Amino acid sequence: MASTVAMFTALSGMNANARNLDVLGNNIANVNTTGYKSTRLLFSSMYAQTFSTGTAPGETSGGKNPGQIGLGVTIAGTQRKFTGGTISPTGNPRDMAIEGDGFFVVNHNDEQLYTRDGSFATNSESDLVTSAGDRVMGFGIDENFNVNESELTSIKVPVGTMKIAEASTRVRLSGNLNAAGAVPSQGSSTSLLGDATNNLRAISTANPPVASGNRLQTDTRLVDLEDPALPASDTPLFTSGQFFEIRQAEKGSKQLPAERLEITDTTSLQDLFDFIERTLGISTDSGDNPDGKAPGVTLDPVTGAITIVGNIGKTNDLSIEPTDFRLLDAAGAYIKTPFYTDKTADADGESVRTTFFVYDSLGNTVNIDVTFVLESRGNNGTTWRYFAESADDSDDSLLLGTGSVEFDTRGQLATTEPISLSIDRSDSGADTPLAISVRLRDGQDNVTALADTTSAVAATSRDGVPIGTLTSFGVGGDGTITGSFSNGMTRTLGRVALANFTNDGGLVDAGPNLFRVGPNSGSPVVTSPGNLGAGRIAGGSLELSNVDIAEEFINLIVAQTGYSAASRVIQTTNDLFQQLLVLAR
């Protein structure tokens, strides 16, 4: 007799195959979806109707198998295929693909979700985001551009807006110092007078008073100097509130920067001497000159003679005209020339000056002059003295430092330590002091001291860079995002994080192209690409869908066949019912 069970069994087959068509249709629809993972439908038989459970073999019987009739098919579940798709280069640095296991971590409405779709972009806040606007999560950087893996944060790529600079730390010099040059015999000498014939003197009411027989003393206040234009009048040359300015003085034909000294009731002659030494960059730590004179400003208290002695070397020759010393009022307006100068000796000796620049932490250019002077020649080689100066030093001292450099009898550098300079950058906004190592030996590029017609030294390289803007970036296999700046610098901007799961198939599809943690997925293990089983990043590429269109078409045919076959069972059962009804007539 015809059975309704057959009809319902066939119906379950039609329903199951219809759902399979839904799954196959979804796979085919997503054949071009970035990072899509295909799904397959799993079938399972339903409970069977049991007529007999069977019998065991005995002495007289071989046993009997159970008698059961199946009641149809049901959907056991779906299974997502997480095999990798084809990696397709795009040339867009924001695009990323995962080669291997793992998921990108994104922030979706304050919920942490996961995706294989690496078609990223940047928003108005320079955040790296998905096509749906979810922020891509990763590891940020500290102030030294080192990746900080202690917490997840949104990844920022501020192209066109991020600006950085880097302070210099070292400079390399190269060239030759003429070992056959003249050894110096003296530094420049300039007399500082009240007028063309008379030295300065203190007024009779000076406080503190000068000792008997003296015209001046170093502790004499500037407001107690007599105006040389009004001799024996006890008229002071200076008054409190005025400024003493040195401007347009020259050292070795190079004009020195202007500096001012504020005159107060307590400013002494020694304060003026110290100011002149600082402004002219005279080193008082280099010892006496060969002629026995000590570099610096000295006073003969009895005669009132003031002498400015410079350092050795033609390049250190000081040229000071009377007009280079100026008296200004409190508003900075010129009053007069307070002193008369008379140069009595020129500096001599082989010397050379090289000028180079470095950068402070804000990218400001800082100029440095280094002068080398032949100090002596002997059986062991030559000794040169360097004088380092910078007009960009924040204080009023031009001189940065001085020291000796030794060369052997072959003209090769015998001094192994580089020249260490410290430049004051107070009130510039930059880190201070700026420490610079001047290297005279660096591989094959060295400073030598061989006989030549002249000395010539120049800076051949330096580190540090001025301000630069982030222009581009790239992503490495370990997820590190490296930015390239217009000043040639490269810096780490962050690192993309990946999440691994014990069971990828347990993830719940949260759409679009997103997954969330499921009951059977296990907890995410968030790490850097390449670690703990996570795959590597292919920058400038996308992972295509892993749908095999040929396989899907075959599965379509199989599903269609199953559906049609099930429908034929219903049709056949219906025909049997019709035959039964005919018999009833």
C-alpha positions as CSV (number, residue, x, y, z in Angstrom):
1,M,0.0,0.0,0.0
2,A,1.1,3.6,-0.6
3,S,2.7,5.3,2.5
4,T,2.6,8.9,3.7
5,V,5.9,8.2,5.4
6,A,7.6,8.1,2.0
7,M,6.1,11.5,1.1
8,F,7.4,13.2,4.3
9,T,10.8,11.5,3.9
10,A,11.0,12.8,0.4
11,L,9.9,16.2,1.6
12,S,12.8,16.3,4.1
13,G,15.1,15.6,1.2
14,M,13.7,18.5,-0.8
15,N,14.0,20.8,2.2
16,A,17.6,19.8,2.9
17,N,18.7,20.2,-0.7
18,A,16.9,23.5,-0.9
19,R,19.0,24.7,2.0
20,N,22.1,23.4,0.3
21,L,21.1,25.5,-2.7
22,D,21.0,28.5,-0.3
23,V,24.5,27.8,0.9
24,L,25.8,27.3,-2.6
25,G,24.1,30.4,-3.9
26,N,25.7,32.4,-1.0
27,N,29.2,31.0,-1.9
28,I,28.7,31.9,-5.6
29,A,27.4,35.4,-4.7
30,N,30.6,36.0,-2.7
31,V,33.0,34.7,-5.3
32,N,34.5,38.2,-5.5
33,T,34.2,39.2,-1.8
34,T,37.6,40.0,-0.3
35,G,38.7,37.5,2.3
36,Y,35.4,35.5,2.1
37,K,35.5,31.9,3.3
38,S,33.2,29.4,1.6
39,T,30.7,27.3,3.5
40,R,29.4,23.8,3.0
41,L,26.2,22.3,4.3
42,L,26.4,19.0,6.1
43,F,23.6,16.4,5.9
44,S,22.6,13.8,8.5
45,S,20.0,11.0,8.4
46,M,17.0,11.3,10.7
47,Y,16.0,8.6,13.2
48,A,15.0,5.3,11.6
49,Q,11.7,3.3,12.2
50,T,12.9,0.1,13.8
51,F,10.9,-3.2,13.1
52,S,13.5,-5.5,14.7
53,T,16.7,-5.0,16.6
54,G,18.1,-8.2,15.2
55,T,19.3,-11.4,16.9
56,A,22.6,-12.8,17.8
57,P,24.1,-15.9,16.2
58,G,23.2,-19.1,17.9
59,E,23.7,-22.9,17.6
60,T,20.9,-23.2,15.1
61,S,20.8,-19.7,13.6
62,G,23.4,-17.4,12.1
63,G,21.8,-14.3,13.5
64,K,19.6,-11.6,12.1
65,N,20.4,-7.9,11.4
66,P,18.1,-5.2,12.6
67,G,15.2,-4.1,10.4
68,Q,14.9,-0.3,10.1
69,I,13.4,2.1,7.6
70,G,14.9,5.7,7.5
71,L,12.6,8.6,8.1
72,G,14.5,11.2,5.9
73,V,17.4,13.7,6.1
74,T,18.1,16.6,8.3
75,I,20.7,19.4,8.3
76,A,23.6,18.5,10.6
77,G,25.2,22.0,10.4
78,T,27.4,24.2,8.3
79,Q,31.2,24.1,8.0
80,R,33.2,27.1,7.0
81,K,36.4,26.5,4.9
82,F,39.2,28.7,6.3
83,T,41.8,27.8,3.7
84,G,43.7,30.8,2.4
85,G,42.5,32.6,-0.7
86,T,44.8,33.8,-3.5
87,I,46.9,36.9,-2.6
88,S,46.4,39.6,-5.2
89,P,48.8,42.6,-5.2
90,T,47.0,46.0,-5.4
91,G,49.8,48.5,-4.9
92,N,47.7,50.3,-2.2
93,P,49.8,50.4,1.0
94,R,46.7,50.4,3.1
95,D,45.6,47.0,1.7
96,M,46.8,44.0,3.7
97,A,46.5,40.3,3.3
98,I,47.2,37.5,5.8
99,E,49.4,34.7,4.6
100,G,48.5,31.9,7.0
101,D,46.3,31.7,10.0
102,G,44.8,34.6,11.9
103,F,42.4,37.5,11.7
104,F,42.7,41.3,11.8
105,V,41.3,42.8,15.0
106,V,38.8,45.6,14.6
107,N,36.7,47.8,16.9
108,H,33.1,47.6,15.8
109,N,30.9,49.9,18.0
110,D,33.1,49.2,21.0
111,E,33.0,45.5,20.4
112,Q,36.1,43.6,19.4
113,L,35.5,41.7,16.1
114,Y,37.7,39.9,13.6
115,T,38.0,39.8,9.9
116,R,40.2,38.5,7.0
117,D,39.2,41.4,4.8
118,G,42.3,43.7,4.7
119,S,40.9,46.4,2.3
120,F,41.6,49.2,4.7
121,A,41.5,53.0,4.4
122,T,42.2,56.1,6.6
123,N,39.6,58.4,8.0
124,S,39.8,62.1,8.8
125,E,41.6,61.4,12.1
126,S,44.2,59.3,10.3
127,D,42.9,56.1,11.8
128,L,43.3,52.9,9.8
129,V,39.7,51.7,9.2
130,T,37.8,49.0,7.3
131,S,35.5,49.7,4.4
132,A,32.6,49.8,7.0
133,G,34.5,52.3,9.2
134,D,35.6,50.0,11.9
135,R,39.0,50.9,13.4
136,V,41.8,48.5,12.9
137,M,43.5,47.6,16.1
138,G,47.2,46.9,16.8
139,F,50.1,48.0,18.9
140,G,51.1,51.6,19.2
141,I,54.6,53.2,19.7
142,D,56.3,55.1,22.5
143,E,58.0,58.5,22.3
144,N,61.1,56.8,20.8
145,F,59.1,55.0,18.1
146,N,59.4,51.6,19.7
147,V,56.4,49.3,19.4
148,N,54.5,48.9,22.7
149,E,52.8,45.5,22.8
150,S,51.3,45.9,26.3
151,E,47.9,47.0,25.0
152,L,45.8,47.2,21.9
153,T,45.0,50.6,20.4
154,S,43.8,52.0,17.1
155,I,46.4,52.2,14.4
156,K,47.1,55.7,13.1
157,V,48.8,56.5,9.8
158,P,48.9,60.4,9.7
159,V,50.2,60.8,6.1
160,G,50.7,64.5,5.3
161,T,50.2,65.7,8.9
162,M,52.8,63.9,11.0
163,K,56.1,65.9,11.2
164,I,59.3,65.0,12.9
165,A,62.9,66.1,13.2
166,E,66.0,64.5,14.7
167,A,68.9,66.1,16.6
168,S,72.4,65.6,15.3
169,T,74.8,63.6,17.4
170,R,77.9,63.3,15.2
171,V,79.8,64.9,12.4
172,R,82.6,63.5,10.3
173,L,85.4,65.7,9.1
174,S,87.8,64.9,6.3
175,G,90.8,66.7,4.7
176,N,94.4,67.5,5.3
177,L,96.2,69.9,7.7
178,N,99.4,71.3,6.2
179,A,102.2,69.9,8.3
180,A,104.7,72.1,6.5
181,G,102.9,75.3,7.5
182,A,104.4,78.0,9.8
183,V,104.4,77.4,13.5
184,P,102.7,80.4,15.2
185,S,104.7,82.8,17.2
186,Q,102.0,85.1,18.6
187,G,98.3,85.9,18.7
188,S,96.8,89.2,17.8
189,S,97.2,92.1,20.3
190,T,94.9,95.1,20.5
191,S,95.1,98.0,23.0
192,L,91.9,99.4,24.4
193,L,92.3,103.2,25.2
194,G,90.2,106.1,26.1
195,D,91.4,108.0,23.0
196,A,94.3,107.8,20.5
197,T,97.0,108.6,23.1
198,N,95.5,108.1,26.6
199,N,94.5,105.1,28.6
200,L,91.4,104.9,30.7
201,R,91.2,106.0,34.3
202,A,88.7,106.0,37.2
203,I,87.0,109.1,38.6
204,S,88.3,110.4,42.0
205,T,85.1,109.3,43.7
206,A,85.2,105.8,42.5
207,N,83.7,103.2,44.8
208,P,85.6,101.1,45.6
209,P,88.4,103.5,45.4
210,V,91.5,102.6,43.4
211,A,94.7,101.9,45.3
212,S,97.3,104.6,45.5
213,G,99.3,104.8,42.3
214,N,96.8,103.0,40.2
215,R,94.6,104.5,37.5
216,L,92.3,101.5,37.3
217,Q,91.5,98.2,38.9
218,T,89.6,95.2,37.7
219,D,87.0,95.7,40.4
220,T,86.4,99.3,39.3
221,R,82.8,99.8,38.3
222,L,82.0,100.9,34.8
223,V,80.0,103.8,36.1
224,D,83.2,105.0,37.8
225,L,85.2,105.2,34.5
226,E,86.0,108.7,33.5
227,D,84.8,109.9,30.2
228,P,88.1,110.3,28.1
229,A,86.4,113.2,26.2
230,L,86.3,115.1,29.5
231,P,89.6,114.5,31.2
232,A,90.0,115.4,34.9
233,S,86.3,116.3,35.1
234,D,85.2,113.2,37.1
235,T,82.4,112.8,34.5
236,P,81.5,109.1,34.2
237,L,81.7,107.4,30.8
238,F,78.9,105.1,31.6
239,T,75.6,105.3,33.6
240,S,73.5,102.5,34.9
241,G,70.8,101.3,32.4
242,Q,72.9,101.7,29.3
243,F,74.3,98.9,27.2
244,F,77.7,98.1,25.9
245,E,77.6,96.5,22.5
246,I,80.2,94.7,20.4
247,R,79.2,94.6,16.7
248,Q,81.0,93.9,13.4
249,A,84.2,92.7,15.1
250,E,86.1,90.2,12.9
251,K,88.1,87.0,13.5
252,G,90.1,85.8,10.6
253,S,87.9,88.0,8.2
254,K,84.7,86.4,9.5
255,Q,82.3,88.8,11.2
256,L,81.4,87.8,14.8
257,P,77.8,88.0,16.1
258,A,76.8,91.1,18.0
259,E,76.3,90.9,21.7
260,R,75.2,93.4,24.4
261,L,76.2,93.8,28.1
262,E,73.8,95.6,30.4
263,I,75.5,98.2,32.6
264,T,74.3,98.3,36.2
265,D,75.6,100.0,39.3
266,T,77.7,96.9,40.1
267,T,79.0,96.0,36.7
268,S,82.8,96.0,37.0
269,L,85.7,96.3,34.6
270,Q,86.3,92.5,35.1
271,D,82.7,91.9,34.0
272,L,83.5,93.9,30.8
273,F,86.7,91.9,30.3
274,D,84.8,88.6,30.6
275,F,82.1,89.8,28.2
276,I,84.7,90.8,25.6
277,E,86.4,87.4,25.9
278,R,83.1,85.5,25.5
279,T,81.9,87.6,22.6
280,L,85.2,87.4,20.7
281,G,85.6,83.7,21.5
282,I,89.0,84.0,23.1
283,S,90.1,80.8,24.8
284,T,91.9,81.4,28.0
285,D,92.4,77.7,28.7
286,S,94.8,77.0,25.9
287,G,97.9,78.3,27.8
288,D,100.2,81.2,27.0
289,N,101.0,82.1,23.4
290,P,104.5,81.4,22.1
291,D,105.4,85.0,22.8
292,G,104.5,84.6,26.4
293,K,101.3,86.6,26.4
294,A,98.2,85.0,27.8
295,P,95.1,85.1,25.6
296,G,92.3,87.2,27.1
297,V,91.8,90.8,28.3
298,T,94.4,92.1,30.8
299,L,94.9,95.3,32.7
300,D,98.0,97.2,33.9
301,P,96.5,98.9,37.0
302,V,99.3,101.5,37.2
303,T,99.1,102.7,33.6
304,G,95.5,101.8,32.9
305,A,96.6,99.9,29.8
306,I,94.1,97.4,28.6
307,T,95.2,94.7,26.2
308,I,93.1,92.2,24.2
309,V,95.2,89.2,23.2
310,G,93.8,86.7,20.8
311,N,94.6,83.0,20.2
312,I,97.3,81.8,17.8
313,G,96.7,81.1,14.1
314,K,96.0,83.4,11.3
315,T,92.3,82.3,11.3
316,N,92.1,83.5,14.9
317,D,93.4,87.0,14.1
318,L,91.1,89.6,15.7
319,S,90.3,92.8,13.9
320,I,88.6,95.3,16.2
321,E,87.8,98.8,15.1
322,P,86.8,101.6,17.5
323,T,83.3,101.6,15.9
324,D,82.9,98.0,16.8
325,F,82.5,99.0,20.4
326,R,79.2,101.0,20.9
327,L,77.4,102.6,23.8
328,L,73.6,102.4,23.7
329,D,71.0,104.0,25.8
330,A,68.3,102.0,27.7
331,A,66.2,101.9,24.5
332,G,69.0,100.5,22.4
333,A,69.7,103.8,20.6
334,Y,73.3,104.6,19.7
335,I,75.0,107.2,21.9
336,K,78.7,107.1,21.0
337,T,81.9,105.0,20.6
338,P,83.3,104.8,24.2
339,F,86.7,103.3,23.4
340,Y,89.6,103.7,21.0
341,T,91.4,100.6,19.7
342,D,94.9,100.2,18.5
343,K,96.1,96.9,17.0
344,T,99.7,96.2,17.8
345,A,100.2,92.6,16.6
346,D,98.7,90.2,14.1
347,A,98.1,86.5,14.8
348,D,100.2,84.2,12.7
349,G,100.7,80.5,12.2
350,E,99.2,77.8,9.9
351,S,95.5,77.4,10.5
352,V,92.3,76.6,8.8
353,R,88.6,77.1,9.6
354,T,85.8,74.8,8.6
355,T,82.1,75.7,9.0
356,F,79.4,73.1,9.2
357,F,75.9,72.8,10.5
358,V,74.0,70.3,12.6
359,Y,70.3,70.1,13.8
360,D,68.8,70.4,17.2
361,S,65.8,68.3,18.4
362,L,63.4,70.8,16.7
363,G,65.2,70.6,13.3
364,N,66.7,74.1,13.7
365,T,70.0,74.6,11.9
366,V,73.0,75.1,14.3
367,N,76.2,76.4,12.8
368,I,79.6,75.4,14.2
369,D,83.1,76.7,13.3
370,V,86.1,74.6,14.0
371,T,89.5,76.1,13.6
372,F,92.7,74.0,13.5
373,V,96.0,75.7,14.3
374,L,99.4,74.1,14.0
375,E,100.7,74.3,17.6
376,S,104.1,72.5,17.3
377,R,106.2,70.1,15.2
378,G,108.5,67.5,16.8
379,N,110.1,64.2,16.4
380,N,106.9,62.4,17.1
381,G,104.8,64.3,14.6
382,T,102.7,67.4,14.7
383,T,100.3,68.8,17.3
384,W,97.3,70.9,16.3
385,R,95.0,72.9,18.5
386,Y,91.3,73.1,17.7
387,F,89.0,76.0,18.6
388,A,85.2,75.3,18.3
389,E,82.8,78.2,18.2
390,S,79.1,78.6,17.5
391,A,77.1,81.8,17.2
392,D,73.9,79.7,17.8
393,D,75.0,78.9,21.3
394,S,72.3,80.4,23.5
395,D,74.6,82.1,26.0
396,D,76.9,85.0,25.0
397,S,80.0,82.8,24.9
398,L,81.1,82.2,21.3
399,L,83.6,79.5,22.3
400,L,82.5,76.0,22.7
401,G,85.8,74.5,23.6
402,T,89.5,73.9,22.7
403,G,91.9,71.0,22.8
404,S,94.9,69.3,21.2
405,V,94.9,66.8,18.3
406,E,98.0,64.7,17.7
407,F,99.3,63.3,14.4
408,D,102.2,60.8,14.0
409,T,105.2,61.1,11.7
410,R,103.2,59.6,8.9
411,G,100.6,62.3,9.1
412,Q,98.0,59.9,10.5
413,L,95.7,60.8,13.4
414,A,97.2,59.6,16.8
415,T,94.4,61.0,18.9
416,T,91.7,58.3,19.1
417,E,88.9,60.2,20.9
418,P,86.6,62.4,18.8
419,I,86.1,66.1,19.6
420,S,83.1,66.4,22.0
421,L,81.1,69.7,21.8
422,S,78.2,70.8,23.9
423,I,76.0,73.6,22.6
424,D,73.6,75.5,24.8
425,R,70.1,75.6,23.3
426,S,68.4,77.3,26.3
427,D,65.2,79.2,25.5
428,S,65.1,77.7,22.0
429,G,62.4,75.2,22.8
430,A,64.8,72.3,21.8
431,D,66.6,69.8,24.0
432,T,69.6,71.3,25.7
433,P,72.5,70.9,25.6
434,L,73.0,69.7,22.1
435,A,75.9,67.2,22.3
436,I,77.9,66.7,19.1
437,S,80.8,64.3,18.5
438,V,83.2,65.5,15.8
439,R,85.0,62.6,14.3
440,L,88.3,63.0,12.7
441,R,88.7,59.3,12.0
442,D,85.9,57.2,10.4
443,G,86.9,54.3,8.2
444,Q,89.0,55.5,5.3
445,D,87.7,59.0,5.5
446,N,90.1,60.7,7.9
447,V,91.8,64.0,8.7
448,T,95.5,63.8,8.0
449,A,98.5,66.1,8.6
450,L,100.7,65.9,5.6
451,A,102.9,68.5,3.9
452,D,100.9,70.6,1.4
453,T,100.5,74.1,0.2
454,T,97.5,74.9,2.3
455,S,95.2,73.2,4.9
456,A,91.7,72.2,3.9
457,V,89.1,70.4,6.1
458,A,85.4,70.0,5.5
459,A,82.5,68.1,7.0
460,T,81.7,65.1,4.8
461,S,78.7,63.7,6.7
462,R,76.4,64.2,9.7
463,D,73.4,62.6,11.2
464,G,70.2,64.4,12.3
465,V,67.6,65.8,10.0
466,P,65.4,68.9,9.8
467,I,61.7,68.9,9.9
468,G,60.0,66.3,7.6
469,T,56.4,65.3,6.8
470,L,55.2,61.7,6.6
471,T,54.7,61.1,2.9
472,S,54.2,57.3,2.6
473,F,54.3,54.1,4.5
474,G,54.6,50.4,4.1
475,V,53.7,47.3,6.1
476,G,56.2,44.5,6.8
477,G,55.6,40.8,7.1
478,D,55.6,41.1,10.9
479,G,52.8,43.8,10.7
480,T,55.2,46.7,11.5
481,I,54.1,49.9,9.8
482,T,57.1,52.0,8.7
483,G,56.6,55.6,7.7
484,S,58.8,57.5,5.2
485,F,59.3,61.2,5.8
486,S,60.2,64.0,3.3
487,N,63.5,64.5,5.1
488,G,64.6,61.0,4.4
489,M,63.8,59.6,7.8
490,T,62.0,56.3,8.4
491,R,60.1,55.6,11.6
492,T,57.9,52.9,13.0
493,L,54.3,54.0,13.2
494,G,52.8,50.9,14.8
495,R,52.1,47.3,14.3
496,V,49.0,45.5,13.1
497,A,47.8,42.8,15.4
498,L,46.4,39.4,14.5
499,A,44.1,37.1,16.5
500,N,44.3,33.3,16.5
501,F,41.6,30.9,17.7
502,T,41.8,27.2,18.7
503,N,38.8,26.5,16.5
504,D,38.2,29.0,13.6
505,G,35.1,27.1,12.6
506,G,33.5,28.0,16.0
507,L,33.4,31.7,15.1
508,V,30.0,33.4,14.6
509,D,29.5,35.3,11.3
510,A,28.7,38.9,12.4
511,G,28.6,40.3,8.9
512,P,29.7,42.1,6.9
513,N,33.0,40.1,6.6
514,L,33.2,40.1,10.4
515,F,33.3,37.4,13.0
516,R,32.8,37.4,16.7
517,V,33.8,34.9,19.4
518,G,31.6,31.9,19.5
519,P,30.9,29.3,22.3
520,N,33.1,26.8,20.5
521,S,35.8,29.0,19.0
522,G,37.9,29.4,22.1
523,S,39.3,32.7,23.3
524,P,41.3,34.9,20.9
525,V,45.1,35.0,21.2
526,V,46.2,38.4,20.0
527,T,49.8,38.7,19.0
528,S,52.1,40.1,16.4
529,P,52.1,38.6,12.9
530,G,54.4,35.6,12.7
531,N,54.2,34.8,16.4
532,L,52.2,32.0,18.2
533,G,51.0,30.5,14.9
534,A,49.8,33.7,13.4
535,G,50.4,34.2,9.7
536,R,52.4,37.0,8.1
537,I,51.2,40.2,6.5
538,A,51.5,40.9,2.8
539,G,51.3,44.6,2.5
540,G,49.8,46.2,-0.6
541,S,47.8,43.1,-1.3
542,L,44.4,41.6,-0.7
543,E,43.2,38.0,0.0
544,L,40.6,37.0,-2.6
545,S,37.7,34.7,-1.8
546,N,38.5,31.0,-1.5
547,V,35.3,30.0,-3.4
548,D,36.1,27.4,-6.1
549,I,33.5,28.3,-8.7
550,A,33.9,25.0,-10.5
551,E,33.3,23.0,-7.4
552,E,30.3,25.1,-6.5
553,F,28.8,24.4,-9.9
554,I,29.2,20.7,-9.5
555,N,27.6,20.9,-6.1
556,L,24.8,22.8,-7.6
557,I,24.1,19.9,-10.0
558,V,24.3,17.4,-7.1
559,A,21.9,19.5,-5.1
560,Q,19.5,19.9,-8.0
561,T,19.6,16.2,-8.7
562,G,18.9,15.4,-5.0
563,Y,16.0,17.8,-5.0
564,S,14.5,16.4,-8.2
565,A,14.9,12.8,-7.0
566,A,13.1,13.6,-3.8
567,S,10.3,15.2,-5.7
568,R,10.0,12.0,-7.8
569,V,9.5,10.0,-4.7
570,I,6.5,12.3,-3.8
571,Q,5.2,12.0,-7.3
572,T,5.5,8.1,-7.3
573,T,3.8,7.9,-3.9
574,N,1.0,10.1,-5.2
575,D,0.6,7.7,-8.1
576,L,0.3,4.8,-5.8
577,F,-2.4,6.6,-3.8
578,Q,-4.3,7.2,-7.0
579,Q,-4.1,3.5,-7.9
580,L,-5.4,2.7,-4.5
581,L,-8.4,5.0,-5.0
582,V,-9.1,3.4,-8.3
583,L,-9.4,0.0,-6.6
584,A,-11.8,1.5,-4.1
585,R,-14.2,2.4,-6.9
